[in-house]
Amino acid sequence: MRLAKKKTDNAVKILHDRYIGDDEKRKASLEEERLNAQVARTIHQMRMESGLTQKQLAYLIGTTQSVISRLEDADYEGHSLSMVSRIAEALGREVRVELVKTG
């Protein structure tokens, strides 16, 4: 007797299975995009909590408002540890990097 595969109505799972599946290259790309989005959200949240505009934060770290805008964009792929460290220092924060074993 063959059991029917249970269907899901979870749209995210359906899309993930359809477009990512077991493809390691696509999984890695998705994880990179998630990390970029997380860094962008964190920079934006820290700036907002500090009550600063993008222009004010830019002034504090010696750059322009447009650079801060790009850093807060989830699609931006150029986040650097040195720039994130400068932002953290200007906002009275510290950067912590954690490397965890996968799989």
C-alpha positions as CSV (number, residue, x, y, z in Angstrom):
1,M,0.0,0.0,0.0
2,R,1.4,3.4,-1.0
3,L,0.7,6.3,1.3
4,A,-0.3,9.6,-0.3
5,K,2.2,12.4,0.2
6,K,0.8,15.0,2.5
7,K,0.2,18.3,0.7
8,T,1.1,21.6,2.3
9,D,-0.7,24.9,2.0
10,N,2.3,26.9,3.2
11,A,3.1,29.2,0.4
12,V,6.7,29.9,1.5
13,K,7.4,26.1,1.7
14,I,5.8,25.5,-1.7
15,L,7.9,28.3,-3.3
16,H,11.1,27.2,-1.5
17,D,10.6,23.6,-2.7
18,R,9.8,24.7,-6.3
19,Y,12.6,27.2,-6.7
20,I,15.3,26.2,-4.2
21,G,14.7,22.5,-3.5
22,D,18.0,20.6,-2.9
23,D,20.1,22.9,-5.2
24,E,23.1,23.8,-3.1
25,K,24.0,26.8,-5.2
26,R,20.5,28.2,-4.8
27,K,20.5,27.5,-1.1
28,A,23.8,29.4,-0.7
29,S,22.4,32.3,-2.7
30,L,19.3,32.5,-0.6
31,E,21.3,32.4,2.6
32,E,23.5,35.3,1.3
33,E,20.4,37.3,0.5
34,R,19.0,36.6,4.0
35,L,22.2,37.8,5.5
36,N,22.3,41.0,3.4
37,A,18.7,41.7,4.4
38,Q,19.5,41.1,8.1
39,V,22.5,43.5,8.0
40,A,20.4,46.2,6.3
41,R,17.5,45.8,8.8
42,T,20.0,45.9,11.8
43,I,21.7,49.1,10.5
44,H,18.3,50.8,9.9
45,Q,16.9,49.7,13.3
46,M,20.1,50.9,15.2
47,R,20.0,54.2,13.5
48,M,16.3,54.7,14.2
49,E,16.7,53.7,17.9
50,S,19.5,56.4,18.1
51,G,17.1,59.0,16.7
52,L,19.4,59.8,13.8
53,T,18.7,60.6,10.1
54,Q,20.7,58.9,7.4
55,K,22.5,62.2,6.9
56,Q,23.4,62.5,10.6
57,L,24.7,59.0,10.7
58,A,26.7,59.6,7.5
59,Y,28.3,62.7,9.0
60,L,29.3,60.7,12.2
61,I,31.1,58.1,10.2
62,G,32.5,60.4,7.5
63,T,30.4,59.3,4.5
64,T,27.4,60.5,2.6
65,Q,23.6,59.9,3.1
66,S,23.5,57.9,-0.1
67,V,26.0,55.4,1.3
68,I,23.8,54.9,4.4
69,S,20.7,54.6,2.2
70,R,22.5,51.8,0.2
71,L,23.6,50.0,3.4
72,E,20.0,50.0,4.6
73,D,18.8,48.5,1.3
74,A,18.1,44.7,1.7
75,D,19.3,44.2,-1.9
76,Y,22.7,45.8,-1.4
77,E,25.5,43.3,-1.5
78,G,28.4,45.4,-0.5
79,H,28.3,45.4,3.3
80,S,31.8,45.4,4.7
81,L,32.8,44.5,8.2
82,S,34.8,47.7,8.4
83,M,31.8,49.9,7.5
84,V,29.5,48.0,9.9
85,S,32.1,48.5,12.6
86,R,32.3,52.2,11.9
87,I,28.5,52.5,12.2
88,A,28.4,50.4,15.4
89,E,31.1,52.6,17.0
90,A,29.2,55.8,16.0
91,L,26.1,54.4,17.6
92,G,27.8,53.1,20.8
93,R,27.5,49.5,19.8
94,E,29.9,46.6,19.1
95,V,30.0,44.1,16.3
96,R,29.9,40.4,17.1
97,V,30.5,37.9,14.4
98,E,29.5,34.3,15.0
99,L,30.6,31.4,12.8
100,V,28.6,28.3,13.3
101,K,28.9,24.8,12.0
102,T,26.4,24.0,9.2
103,G,24.5,20.8,8.6
